[in-house]
């Protein structure tokens, strides 16, 4: 993959656009089909179901998932067999009888979570490092992929009066151009998905005006991206007093939205910002409606909020644990997603008219932003650990502008070549910096039991100086 990326980076911009478009056609063939519009309409119709109807639907789906997992998924079948041999007669039909699943077993034995009647060679393979630096391998059937993207279309687009047929931009973590590149374009145009993929690694003050020009040139209707990157773009637009961008909605993902960020982004682009929540494991997702309510998608998963192993009351913050109801070919039962939040304490009901449950509070995904000499702020560095690196978890700490420390827990098979790859990927994103690798048995945790995947130790005054002057 590194060789392919290196080759891709040598291509002239028009050829990069072609390569991105070819990839886009492949993704489009997986994500959308003749059934897409029907699935979208059905999803929108379900938003008006009564609480009782949702409860009955979820309970029926949950019973199916638990039975399938216990009888046809190797990891769970072995788990229940061992319990039976030890005299445990607890019923697998009762969710509370299942242990909470952390990420490590899924990371270590991903294929053991795929049902016996599935052939992963015919499934879509998703590889993600997640939000805590833990690499994960996931598989979805074509049916699952299309149903999932129909939900996106309904609740991350139709709610905001846009669609997949509109031109859109994304600020993401793919290395669409070399990090050493200092002249535009800092993006590629994916014609198949009508997507302008903009690098989040090149948002230096001197570069951002080119980003704004590109949004206008490509007639972008809406933007999806990391909150921190959207905020950087908005601040530059405000400073430049740009008022010529016709953006209909800004959709923030992967990071929480703070009030000061929302204010700046909405002011800069003259449109609403909508917060979303989701993950590659597709066991939980949520979208913000026009009333500012973050609605959960009941089709995605059966949500519990726990303090350790103990359920907490609605309105109380705890670990989000979800049993996936969507991907029944790779079911995750009582999966601790790595975020903390709270369910609404009140009855489901919103002035928007939707009966979807409410996520009243969401914590986590608050990784620090790292800084470079030329004023760039680098967020969401989890792609550094993608492509099946043999590590269990990792943490990136910026100690100075020129030095970054990487703490990592190596897995079996970790080699010097893997170590060099981590250094190479960080330098691709941050420039010529010193990278110190520190192997450890465990990453230090925060008081809430999680660890921060990215930490910036630069003093506040230095961060402010860099942001202003580069």
Sine and cosine of phi, psi and omega as CSV:
sin_phi,cos_phi,sin_psi,cos_psi,sin_omega,cos_omega
0.00,0.00,-0.62,0.78,0.02,-1.00
-0.89,0.46,-0.64,0.77,0.02,-1.00
-0.91,0.42,-0.66,0.75,0.02,-1.00
-0.89,0.46,-0.66,0.75,0.01,-1.00
-0.90,0.44,-0.67,0.74,0.02,-1.00
-0.88,0.47,-0.67,0.74,0.04,-1.00
-0.90,0.44,-0.70,0.72,0.02,-1.00
-0.86,0.52,-0.67,0.74,-0.03,-1.00
-0.91,0.41,-0.36,0.93,0.02,-1.00
-0.99,0.15,-0.20,0.98,-0.05,-1.00
-0.95,0.31,0.52,-0.85,0.13,-0.99
-0.93,0.37,0.42,-0.91,-0.07,-1.00
-0.77,0.64,-0.70,0.71,0.00,-1.00
-0.87,0.49,-0.58,0.82,0.00,-1.00
-0.96,0.28,-0.54,0.84,0.12,-0.99
-0.88,0.47,-0.67,0.75,0.05,-1.00
-0.86,0.51,-0.66,0.75,0.02,-1.00
-0.90,0.44,-0.70,0.71,0.01,-1.00
-0.88,0.47,-0.67,0.74,0.02,-1.00
-0.90,0.44,-0.63,0.78,0.00,-1.00
-0.93,0.38,-0.63,0.78,0.05,-1.00
-0.89,0.46,-0.67,0.74,0.09,-1.00
-0.89,0.45,-0.62,0.79,0.01,-1.00
-0.89,0.46,-0.64,0.77,0.03,-1.00
-0.90,0.44,-0.62,0.79,0.04,-1.00
-0.89,0.46,-0.74,0.67,0.00,-1.00
-0.90,0.44,-0.64,0.77,-0.01,-1.00
-0.89,0.46,-0.61,0.79,0.00,-1.00
-0.91,0.42,-0.49,0.87,0.06,-1.00
-0.98,0.18,-0.64,0.77,-0.19,-0.98
-0.99,0.12,-0.53,0.85,-0.15,-0.99
-0.77,-0.64,0.57,-0.83,0.02,-1.00
-0.42,-0.91,-0.15,-0.99,-0.03,-1.00
-0.89,0.45,-0.34,0.94,-0.01,-1.00
-1.00,0.06,-0.11,0.99,-0.16,-0.99
-0.85,0.52,-0.76,0.65,-0.07,-1.00
-0.90,0.45,-0.62,0.78,0.05,-1.00
-0.89,0.46,-0.68,0.73,0.01,-1.00
-0.90,0.44,-0.60,0.80,0.04,-1.00
-0.89,0.45,-0.74,0.67,-0.01,-1.00
-0.89,0.45,-0.62,0.79,0.03,-1.00
-0.91,0.41,-0.63,0.78,0.03,-1.00
-0.90,0.44,-0.68,0.73,0.02,-1.00
-0.91,0.43,-0.60,0.80,0.02,-1.00
-0.91,0.41,-0.62,0.79,-0.02,-1.00
-0.91,0.42,-0.37,0.93,-0.03,-1.00
-0.90,0.43,-0.23,0.97,0.00,-1.00
-0.97,-0.25,0.09,1.00,0.04,-1.00
-0.88,0.48,0.47,-0.88,0.08,-1.00
-0.96,0.28,0.29,-0.96,0.03,-1.00
-0.87,0.49,-0.60,0.80,-0.01,-1.00
-0.91,0.41,-0.65,0.76,0.00,-1.00
-0.93,0.38,-0.65,0.76,0.05,-1.00
-0.89,0.46,-0.68,0.74,-0.02,-1.00
-0.88,0.47,-0.71,0.71,0.00,-1.00
-0.90,0.45,-0.66,0.75,0.00,-1.00
-0.90,0.44,-0.73,0.68,-0.02,-1.00
-0.90,0.44,-0.65,0.76,-0.02,-1.00
-0.91,0.42,-0.64,0.77,0.04,-1.00
-0.91,0.41,-0.69,0.73,0.01,-1.00
-0.91,0.41,-0.65,0.76,-0.01,-1.00
-0.88,0.47,-0.68,0.74,0.01,-1.00
-0.87,0.50,-0.66,0.75,0.02,-1.00
-0.90,0.43,-0.72,0.70,-0.05,-1.00
-0.90,0.44,-0.69,0.72,-0.03,-1.00
-0.90,0.43,-0.67,0.74,0.02,-1.00
-0.91,0.42,-0.70,0.71,0.00,-1.00
-0.89,0.45,-0.68,0.73,-0.01,-1.00
-0.89,0.45,-0.69,0.72,-0.08,-1.00
-0.95,0.33,-0.46,0.89,-0.11,-0.99
-0.96,-0.29,-0.39,0.92,-0.12,-0.99
-0.82,-0.58,-0.06,1.00,0.00,-1.00
-0.96,-0.29,0.89,-0.46,-0.14,-0.99
-0.79,0.62,-0.71,0.71,-0.06,-1.00
-0.86,0.51,-0.75,0.66,-0.05,-1.00
-0.97,0.25,-0.60,0.80,0.01,-1.00
-0.88,0.48,-0.68,0.73,0.04,-1.00
-0.91,0.42,-0.64,0.77,0.00,-1.00
-0.87,0.50,-0.72,0.70,0.00,-1.00
-0.95,0.31,-0.55,0.83,0.04,-1.00
-0.89,0.46,-0.68,0.73,0.02,-1.00
-0.90,0.43,-0.62,0.79,0.02,-1.00
-0.91,0.41,-0.64,0.77,0.01,-1.00
-0.90,0.43,-0.66,0.75,0.01,-1.00
-0.88,0.47,-0.47,0.88,0.01,-1.00
-1.00,0.01,0.09,1.00,0.06,-1.00
1.00,-0.02,0.09,1.00,0.01,-1.00
-0.98,0.22,0.89,-0.46,-0.01,-1.00
-0.96,-0.30,0.33,0.95,0.02,-1.00
-0.88,0.48,0.57,-0.82,-0.05,-1.00
-0.99,0.11,0.73,-0.69,0.07,-1.00
-0.97,0.25,-0.11,0.99,0.03,-1.00
-0.98,0.22,-0.19,0.98,0.00,-1.00
-0.97,-0.24,0.89,-0.46,-0.11,-0.99
-0.85,0.53,-0.63,0.78,-0.06,-1.00
-0.91,0.42,-0.27,0.96,0.03,-1.00
-0.99,0.16,-0.12,0.99,0.01,-1.00
-1.00,-0.04,0.65,-0.76,0.07,-1.00
-0.95,0.31,0.39,-0.92,0.09,-1.00
-0.95,0.32,0.70,-0.72,-0.03,-1.00
-0.98,-0.19,0.86,-0.52,0.11,-0.99
-1.00,-0.03,0.09,-1.00,-0.11,-0.99
-0.95,0.32,-0.47,0.88,-0.15,-0.99
-0.87,0.49,-0.74,0.67,0.04,-1.00
-0.86,0.51,-0.62,0.79,0.03,-1.00
-0.92,0.40,-0.63,0.77,0.02,-1.00
-0.92,0.39,-0.66,0.75,-0.09,-1.00
-0.97,0.24,-0.55,0.83,-0.10,-1.00
-0.70,-0.71,0.88,0.48,-0.11,-0.99
-0.88,0.47,-0.61,0.80,-0.05,-1.00
-0.93,0.37,-0.38,0.92,0.02,-1.00
-0.94,0.35,-0.19,0.98,0.01,-1.00
-0.99,-0.11,-0.02,1.00,0.01,-1.00
-1.00,-0.04,0.72,-0.69,-0.05,-1.00
-0.89,0.46,0.48,-0.88,-0.07,-1.00
-0.86,0.52,-0.56,0.83,-0.10,-1.00
-1.00,0.06,0.26,0.97,0.00,-1.00
-0.93,-0.37,0.55,-0.84,0.06,-1.00
-0.90,-0.43,0.95,-0.31,-0.10,-1.00
-0.89,0.46,-0.32,0.95,0.03,-1.00
-0.93,0.37,-0.36,0.93,0.00,-1.00
-0.97,-0.23,0.16,0.99,-0.06,-1.00
-0.93,-0.36,0.31,-0.95,0.05,-1.00
-0.99,0.14,0.80,-0.60,-0.04,-1.00
-0.99,-0.16,0.85,-0.52,0.06,-1.00
-0.92,-0.38,0.79,-0.61,0.05,-1.00
-0.88,-0.48,0.85,-0.53,-0.04,-1.00
-0.64,-0.77,0.52,-0.85,0.07,-1.00
-1.00,0.04,-0.11,0.99,-0.01,-1.00
0.93,0.36,-0.25,-0.97,-0.08,-1.00
-0.99,-0.10,-0.04,1.00,-0.04,-1.00
-0.85,-0.53,0.33,0.94,0.03,-1.00
0.98,0.22,0.15,0.99,0.00,-1.00
-1.00,-0.09,0.89,-0.46,0.00,-1.00
-0.95,0.32,0.64,-0.77,-0.02,-1.00
-0.74,-0.67,0.63,-0.78,0.14,-0.99
-0.94,-0.35,0.76,-0.65,-0.06,-1.00
-0.71,-0.70,0.51,-0.86,0.02,-1.00
-0.77,-0.64,0.68,-0.73,0.02,-1.00
-0.78,-0.62,0.60,-0.80,0.16,-0.99
-0.96,0.27,0.28,-0.96,0.04,-1.00
-0.87,0.49,-0.64,0.77,0.02,-1.00
-0.87,0.49,-0.67,0.74,0.02,-1.00
-0.91,0.41,-0.70,0.71,0.00,-1.00
-0.85,0.53,-0.74,0.68,-0.07,-1.00
-0.93,0.36,-0.62,0.79,0.04,-1.00
-0.92,0.40,-0.61,0.79,0.00,-1.00
-0.92,0.39,-0.69,0.72,-0.01,-1.00
-0.96,0.29,-0.37,0.93,0.15,-0.99
-0.93,0.37,-0.60,0.80,0.09,-1.00
-0.90,0.44,-0.67,0.75,0.08,-1.00
-0.83,0.55,-0.73,0.68,-0.04,-1.00
-0.87,0.50,-0.66,0.76,-0.03,-1.00
-0.95,0.32,-0.71,0.70,-0.23,-0.97
-0.94,-0.35,-0.16,0.99,0.14,-0.99
-0.92,-0.39,0.02,1.00,0.03,-1.00
-0.72,-0.69,-0.85,0.52,-0.08,-1.00
-0.88,0.48,-0.54,0.84,0.06,-1.00
-0.85,0.52,-0.46,0.89,-0.09,-1.00
-0.95,-0.32,0.28,0.96,0.07,-1.00
0.88,0.48,0.56,0.83,0.15,-0.99
-0.78,-0.63,0.17,-0.99,0.00,-1.00
-0.55,-0.83,0.12,-0.99,0.00,-1.00
-0.92,0.38,-0.21,0.98,0.02,-1.00
-1.00,0.09,-0.17,0.99,0.06,-1.00
-0.99,0.14,0.42,-0.91,0.12,-0.99
-0.97,0.26,0.71,-0.71,-0.05,-1.00
-0.59,-0.80,0.28,-0.96,0.02,-1.00
-0.83,-0.56,0.50,-0.87,0.09,-1.00
-0.76,-0.66,0.71,-0.70,0.12,-0.99
-0.97,-0.23,0.98,-0.21,-0.13,-0.99
-0.74,-0.68,-0.10,-1.00,-0.14,-0.99
-0.99,-0.12,0.14,0.99,0.06,-1.00
-0.97,0.26,0.60,-0.80,0.01,-1.00
-0.99,0.10,0.95,0.30,-0.07,-1.00
-0.95,0.31,-0.36,0.93,0.13,-0.99
-0.67,-0.74,0.42,-0.91,0.01,-1.00
-0.87,0.49,0.61,-0.80,-0.03,-1.00
-0.92,0.40,-0.39,0.92,0.00,-1.00
-0.98,0.20,-0.15,0.99,-0.03,-1.00
-0.92,0.39,0.73,-0.68,-0.06,-1.00
-0.89,-0.46,0.00,1.00,0.02,-1.00
-0.79,-0.61,0.54,-0.84,-0.01,-1.00
-0.92,0.40,0.38,-0.93,0.20,0.98
-1.00,0.06,0.59,-0.81,0.10,-0.99
-0.97,-0.25,0.57,0.82,-0.10,-0.99
-0.39,-0.92,0.20,-0.98,0.17,-0.99
-0.74,-0.67,0.47,-0.88,0.04,-1.00
-0.97,-0.23,0.88,-0.47,0.03,-1.00
-0.99,-0.14,0.99,-0.11,-0.10,-1.00
-0.91,0.43,-0.54,0.84,-0.06,-1.00
-0.90,0.45,-0.62,0.79,-0.02,-1.00
-0.97,-0.25,0.10,1.00,-0.05,-1.00
0.80,0.61,0.70,0.71,-0.14,-0.99
-0.88,-0.48,0.80,-0.61,0.16,-0.99
-0.99,-0.11,0.97,-0.24,-0.02,-1.00
-1.00,0.01,0.92,-0.38,-0.09,-1.00
-0.96,-0.27,0.74,-0.67,-0.01,-1.00
-0.92,0.38,0.77,-0.64,0.08,-1.00
-0.99,0.11,-0.06,1.00,-0.05,-1.00
-1.00,-0.06,-0.02,1.00,-0.07,-1.00
-0.87,-0.49,0.39,0.92,-0.08,-1.00
-0.99,0.12,0.77,0.64,0.13,-0.99
-0.97,0.24,0.47,-0.88,-0.01,-1.00
-0.78,0.62,-0.62,0.79,-0.04,-1.00
-0.96,0.30,-0.35,0.94,-0.07,-1.00
-1.00,-0.05,-0.46,0.89,-0.17,-0.99
-0.86,0.51,-0.60,0.80,0.07,-1.00
-0.82,0.57,-0.54,0.84,0.05,-1.00
-0.92,0.39,-0.60,0.80,0.07,-1.00
-0.87,0.50,-0.72,0.69,-0.03,-1.00
-0.90,0.44,-0.64,0.77,0.06,-1.00
-0.89,0.45,-0.62,0.78,-0.01,-1.00
-0.92,0.40,-0.63,0.78,0.04,-1.00
-0.86,0.51,-0.63,0.78,0.02,-1.00
-0.96,0.29,-0.69,0.73,-0.06,-1.00
-0.88,0.48,-0.65,0.76,-0.04,-1.00
-1.00,0.02,0.07,1.00,0.07,-1.00
0.81,0.59,0.79,0.62,-0.04,-1.00
-0.95,0.32,0.72,-0.69,-0.01,-1.00
-1.00,-0.04,-0.63,0.78,0.02,-1.00
-0.56,-0.83,0.34,-0.94,-0.05,-1.00
-0.81,-0.59,0.71,-0.71,0.11,-0.99
-0.87,-0.49,0.67,-0.75,0.00,-1.00
0.00,-1.00,0.07,-1.00,0.08,-1.00
-0.90,0.44,0.65,-0.76,-0.05,-1.00
-0.84,0.54,-0.69,0.72,-0.05,-1.00
-0.89,0.46,-0.62,0.78,0.01,-1.00
-0.94,0.34,-0.66,0.75,0.04,-1.00
-0.88,0.48,-0.62,0.79,0.01,-1.00
-0.91,0.42,-0.68,0.74,0.04,-1.00
-0.87,0.50,-0.70,0.71,0.01,-1.00
-0.89,0.46,-0.66,0.75,-0.02,-1.00
-0.91,0.40,-0.68,0.74,-0.01,-1.00
-0.88,0.48,-0.65,0.76,0.02,-1.00
-0.92,0.38,-0.61,0.79,0.03,-1.00
-0.91,0.42,-0.62,0.78,0.03,-1.00
-0.92,0.38,-0.67,0.74,0.00,-1.00
-0.90,0.44,-0.60,0.80,0.00,-1.00
-0.99,0.12,-0.10,1.00,-0.01,-1.00
0.83,0.56,0.69,0.72,0.04,-1.00
-0.98,0.20,0.80,-0.61,0.02,-1.00
-0.75,-0.66,0.30,0.95,-0.09,-1.00
-0.97,-0.25,0.18,0.98,-0.03,-1.00
-0.99,-0.11,0.81,-0.58,-0.04,-1.00
-0.98,-0.20,0.97,0.25,-0.02,-1.00
-0.98,-0.19,0.72,-0.69,-0.07,-1.00
-1.00,-0.01,-0.59,0.81,0.01,-1.00
-0.36,-0.93,0.51,-0.86,0.11,-0.99
-0.93,-0.36,0.79,-0.62,-0.02,-1.00
-0.91,-0.41,0.91,-0.42,-0.03,-1.00
-1.00,-0.09,0.69,-0.72,0.04,-1.00
-0.65,-0.76,0.27,-0.96,0.15,-0.99
0.96,0.28,-0.31,0.95,0.00,-1.00
-0.66,-0.75,0.47,-0.88,0.05,-1.00
-0.92,0.39,0.36,-0.93,0.03,-1.00
-0.94,-0.33,0.86,-0.51,0.03,-1.00
-1.00,-0.08,0.46,-0.89,-0.07,-1.00
-0.80,0.60,-0.66,0.75,-0.02,-1.00
-0.91,0.41,-0.54,0.84,0.05,-1.00
-0.94,0.35,-0.70,0.71,0.01,-1.00
-0.86,0.51,-0.70,0.71,-0.03,-1.00
-0.87,0.49,-0.73,0.69,-0.04,-1.00
-0.92,0.39,-0.69,0.73,-0.05,-1.00
-0.91,0.41,-0.71,0.71,-0.02,-1.00
-0.92,0.38,-0.59,0.81,0.04,-1.00
-0.93,0.37,-0.65,0.76,-0.07,-1.00
-0.92,0.40,-0.66,0.75,-0.11,-0.99
-0.97,-0.24,-0.05,1.00,0.08,-1.00
0.88,0.47,0.57,0.82,-0.02,-1.00
-0.48,-0.88,0.24,-0.97,0.01,-1.00
-0.96,0.29,0.47,-0.88,0.17,-0.99
-0.96,-0.27,0.72,-0.69,0.03,-1.00
-0.87,-0.49,0.79,-0.61,0.01,-1.00
-1.00,0.06,0.62,-0.79,0.05,-1.00
-0.76,-0.65,0.29,-0.96,0.00,-1.00
-0.62,-0.79,0.71,-0.70,0.01,-1.00
-0.09,-1.00,0.01,-1.00,-0.04,-1.00
-0.33,-0.95,0.37,-0.93,-0.04,-1.00
-0.90,0.43,-0.47,0.88,0.00,-1.00
-0.94,0.35,-0.17,0.99,0.02,-1.00
0.70,0.71,0.74,0.67,0.09,-1.00
-0.95,-0.30,-0.14,0.99,0.04,-1.00
-0.37,-0.93,0.56,-0.83,0.05,-1.00
-0.33,-0.94,0.39,-0.92,0.00,-1.00
-0.41,-0.91,0.41,-0.91,0.06,-1.00
-0.64,-0.77,0.53,-0.85,-0.03,-1.00
-1.00,0.03,0.80,-0.60,0.01,-1.00
-1.00,0.07,-0.01,-1.00,-0.05,-1.00
-0.92,0.38,-0.23,0.97,0.05,-1.00
-1.00,-0.03,0.00,1.00,-0.01,-1.00
1.00,0.09,0.23,0.97,0.01,-1.00
-1.00,-0.05,0.70,-0.71,0.02,-1.00
-1.00,-0.06,0.98,-0.22,-0.07,-1.00
-1.00,-0.02,0.77,-0.64,0.11,-0.99
-0.97,0.25,0.42,-0.91,0.08,-1.00
-0.99,-0.17,0.96,-0.28,-0.07,-1.00
-0.89,0.46,-0.44,0.90,0.01,-1.00
-0.90,0.43,-0.44,0.90,-0.12,-0.99
-0.96,0.27,-0.70,0.72,-0.08,-1.00
-0.19,-0.98,0.32,-0.95,0.08,-1.00
-1.00,-0.03,0.93,-0.36,-0.17,-0.99
-1.00,-0.04,0.74,-0.68,0.21,-0.98
-0.85,-0.53,0.49,-0.87,0.12,-0.99
-0.86,-0.51,0.88,-0.48,-0.16,-0.99
-0.85,-0.53,0.48,-0.88,0.23,-0.97
-0.95,-0.33,0.99,-0.14,-0.18,-0.98
0.95,0.32,-0.95,-0.33,0.06,-1.00
-0.94,-0.35,0.02,1.00,-0.12,-0.99
-0.98,-0.21,0.78,-0.62,0.04,-1.00
-0.90,0.44,0.57,-0.82,0.07,-1.00
-0.95,-0.31,0.28,-0.96,0.00,-1.00
-0.96,0.28,0.45,-0.89,0.12,-0.99
-0.81,0.59,0.64,-0.77,-0.02,-1.00
1.00,-0.02,-0.23,0.97,0.01,-1.00
-0.99,-0.16,0.71,-0.70,-0.03,-1.00
-0.97,0.22,0.66,-0.75,0.08,-1.00
-0.35,-0.94,-0.14,-0.99,0.04,-1.00
-0.96,0.28,0.73,-0.68,0.08,-1.00
-0.99,0.16,0.85,-0.52,0.02,-1.00
-0.84,-0.55,0.80,-0.61,-0.09,-1.00
-0.74,-0.67,0.62,-0.78,0.17,-0.99
-0.98,-0.20,0.91,-0.42,-0.08,-1.00
-0.91,0.42,0.76,-0.65,0.04,-1.00
-0.95,-0.30,-0.08,1.00,-0.15,-0.99
-0.99,-0.12,-0.82,0.57,-0.03,-1.00
-1.00,-0.01,0.99,0.10,-0.06,-1.00
-0.97,0.23,-0.13,0.99,0.05,-1.00
-1.00,0.05,-0.28,0.96,0.11,-0.99
-0.63,-0.77,0.93,0.38,-0.13,-0.99
-0.95,0.30,0.64,-0.77,0.07,-1.00
-0.90,-0.44,0.88,-0.47,-0.11,-0.99
-0.97,-0.23,0.83,-0.55,0.00,-1.00
0.77,0.63,0.84,0.55,-0.09,-1.00
-1.00,0.01,0.84,-0.54,0.03,-1.00
-0.98,0.17,0.94,-0.34,-0.21,-0.98
-0.98,0.21,-0.31,0.95,0.02,-1.00
0.98,-0.20,0.03,1.00,0.05,-1.00
-0.90,-0.44,0.30,-0.96,0.06,-1.00
-0.86,-0.51,0.56,-0.83,-0.01,-1.00
-0.19,-0.98,-0.10,-1.00,0.01,-1.00
-0.63,-0.78,0.62,-0.78,0.10,-0.99
-1.00,0.09,0.42,-0.91,-0.02,-1.00
-0.88,0.47,0.67,-0.74,0.02,-1.00
-0.99,0.13,-0.29,0.96,-0.03,-1.00
-1.00,-0.07,0.10,-1.00,0.05,-1.00
-0.92,0.39,0.56,-0.83,0.02,-1.00
-0.87,0.48,0.80,-0.60,-0.01,-1.00
0.16,-0.99,0.72,-0.69,-0.06,-1.00
-0.58,-0.81,0.52,-0.85,0.00,-1.00
-0.88,0.47,-0.27,0.96,0.05,-1.00
-0.95,0.30,-0.24,0.97,0.03,-1.00
1.00,-0.03,-0.08,1.00,-0.01,-1.00
-1.00,0.08,0.57,-0.82,-0.02,-1.00
-0.99,-0.16,0.18,0.98,0.00,-1.00
-0.91,0.42,0.59,-0.81,0.03,-1.00
-0.89,0.46,0.26,-0.97,-0.15,-0.99
-0.87,-0.50,0.73,-0.68,0.16,-0.99
-1.00,-0.08,0.98,-0.21,-0.16,-0.99
-0.98,0.20,-0.38,0.93,-0.01,-1.00
-0.51,-0.86,0.66,-0.75,0.02,-1.00
-0.70,-0.71,0.83,-0.56,0.04,-1.00
-0.88,-0.47,0.09,-1.00,-0.03,-1.00
1.00,0.02,-0.06,-1.00,-0.05,-1.00
0.79,0.62,0.60,0.80,-0.04,-1.00
-0.92,-0.38,0.67,0.74,0.01,-1.00
-0.82,0.57,0.60,-0.80,0.06,-1.00
-0.92,0.39,0.31,-0.95,0.11,-0.99
-0.98,-0.22,0.70,-0.71,0.03,-1.00
-0.99,-0.14,0.34,-0.94,-0.14,-0.99
-0.85,-0.53,0.49,-0.87,0.09,-1.00
-0.86,-0.51,0.25,-0.97,-0.04,-1.00
-0.86,0.50,-0.56,0.83,-0.07,-1.00
-1.00,0.02,0.23,0.97,0.13,-0.99
1.00,-0.07,0.05,1.00,0.02,-1.00
-0.98,0.21,0.54,-0.84,0.10,-1.00
-0.91,-0.40,0.84,-0.54,-0.12,-0.99
-0.96,-0.28,0.88,-0.48,0.04,-1.00
-0.87,-0.50,0.22,-0.98,0.08,-1.00
0.79,0.62,0.92,0.40,-0.02,-1.00
-1.00,0.03,0.19,0.98,-0.01,-1.00
-0.86,0.51,-0.44,0.90,0.05,-1.00
-0.87,0.49,-0.29,0.96,0.05,-1.00
-0.85,0.52,-0.49,0.87,-0.11,-0.99
-0.97,-0.24,0.22,0.98,0.03,-1.00
-0.98,0.19,-0.07,-1.00,0.04,-1.00
0.92,0.39,0.65,0.76,0.21,-0.98
0.88,0.48,0.64,0.77,0.13,-0.99
-0.92,0.38,0.69,-0.72,-0.03,-1.00
-0.98,0.18,0.95,0.33,0.09,-1.00
-0.75,-0.67,0.48,-0.88,-0.01,-1.00
-1.00,0.02,-0.64,0.77,0.07,-1.00
-0.27,-0.96,0.28,-0.96,-0.07,-1.00
-0.46,-0.89,0.37,-0.93,0.01,-1.00
-0.63,-0.78,0.72,-0.69,0.01,-1.00
-0.95,-0.31,0.79,-0.61,-0.03,-1.00
-0.83,-0.56,0.86,-0.51,0.10,-1.00
-1.00,0.01,0.92,-0.39,-0.04,-1.00
-1.00,0.00,-0.63,0.78,0.10,-1.00
-0.61,-0.79,0.04,-1.00,0.05,-1.00
-0.88,0.47,-0.46,0.89,-0.09,-1.00
-0.96,-0.27,0.02,1.00,-0.09,-1.00
-0.65,-0.76,0.76,-0.65,0.05,-1.00
-0.80,-0.60,0.71,-0.71,0.05,-1.00
-0.96,-0.29,0.71,-0.70,0.04,-1.00
-0.90,-0.44,0.93,-0.38,0.14,-0.99
-1.00,0.00,0.72,-0.70,-0.01,-1.00
-0.55,-0.84,0.49,-0.87,0.09,-1.00
-0.97,-0.25,0.96,-0.29,-0.07,-1.00
-0.96,0.29,0.56,-0.83,0.14,-0.99
-0.98,-0.18,0.09,-1.00,0.03,-1.00
-0.85,0.53,0.71,-0.70,0.04,-1.00
1.00,-0.08,-0.04,1.00,0.03,-1.00
-0.90,0.44,0.73,-0.68,-0.12,-0.99
-0.77,-0.64,0.20,-0.98,0.10,-1.00
-0.85,0.53,-0.52,0.85,0.03,-1.00
-0.91,0.42,-0.61,0.79,0.05,-1.00
-0.92,0.40,-0.62,0.78,0.04,-1.00
-0.89,0.46,-0.69,0.72,0.01,-1.00
-0.90,0.45,-0.57,0.82,-0.02,-1.00
-0.92,0.40,-0.62,0.79,0.06,-1.00
-0.88,0.47,-0.72,0.69,0.02,-1.00
-0.87,0.48,-0.71,0.70,-0.03,-1.00
-0.87,0.49,-0.69,0.72,-0.04,-1.00
-0.93,0.38,-0.61,0.79,0.06,-1.00
-0.92,0.40,-0.67,0.74,0.00,-1.00
-0.93,0.37,-0.51,0.86,0.10,-1.00
-0.87,0.49,-0.53,0.85,-0.07,-1.00
-1.00,-0.07,-0.48,0.88,-0.13,-0.99
-0.88,-0.47,-0.07,1.00,0.02,-1.00
1.00,-0.05,-0.33,-0.94,-0.12,-0.99
-0.99,0.14,0.99,0.16,0.00,-1.00
-0.90,-0.44,0.33,-0.94,0.11,-0.99
-0.99,0.13,0.77,-0.64,0.03,-1.00
-0.89,-0.45,0.89,-0.46,0.02,-1.00
-0.98,-0.19,0.84,-0.54,0.02,-1.00
-0.99,-0.14,0.77,-0.64,-0.05,-1.00
-0.77,-0.64,0.97,-0.24,0.06,-1.00
-0.96,0.28,0.62,-0.78,-0.03,-1.00
-0.52,-0.85,0.31,-0.95,0.02,-1.00
-0.99,0.16,-0.40,0.92,-0.02,-1.00
-0.33,-0.94,0.52,-0.85,0.07,-1.00
-1.00,0.05,0.74,-0.67,0.03,-1.00
-0.85,0.53,0.69,-0.72,-0.03,-1.00
-0.99,-0.13,0.41,-0.91,0.13,-0.99
-0.98,0.18,0.16,-0.99,0.02,-1.00
-0.85,0.53,-0.45,0.90,-0.01,-1.00
-1.00,0.10,0.09,1.00,0.06,-1.00
1.00,-0.08,-0.19,0.98,0.01,-1.00
-0.98,-0.18,0.22,-0.98,0.16,-0.99
-0.87,-0.49,0.47,-0.88,0.03,-1.00
-0.99,0.14,0.81,-0.58,-0.05,-1.00
-0.95,0.31,-0.47,0.88,-0.02,-1.00
-0.69,-0.72,0.76,-0.65,-0.02,-1.00
-0.75,-0.66,0.76,-0.65,0.09,-1.00
-0.95,-0.31,0.86,-0.51,-0.02,-1.00
-0.98,-0.19,0.15,0.99,0.04,-1.00
-0.92,0.39,0.63,-0.78,0.04,-1.00
-0.88,0.48,0.52,-0.85,-0.02,-1.00
-0.81,0.58,-0.62,0.79,-0.03,-1.00
-0.92,0.38,-0.56,0.83,0.04,-1.00
-0.94,0.34,-0.63,0.78,0.06,-1.00
-0.87,0.49,-0.69,0.73,-0.02,-1.00
-0.90,0.43,-0.66,0.75,0.00,-1.00
-0.89,0.46,-0.70,0.72,-0.01,-1.00
-0.89,0.45,-0.70,0.72,-0.03,-1.00
-0.88,0.48,-0.56,0.83,-0.05,-1.00
-0.99,0.11,-0.62,0.78,-0.17,-0.99
-0.91,-0.42,-0.21,0.98,0.00,-1.00
0.95,0.31,0.00,0.00,0.00,0.00
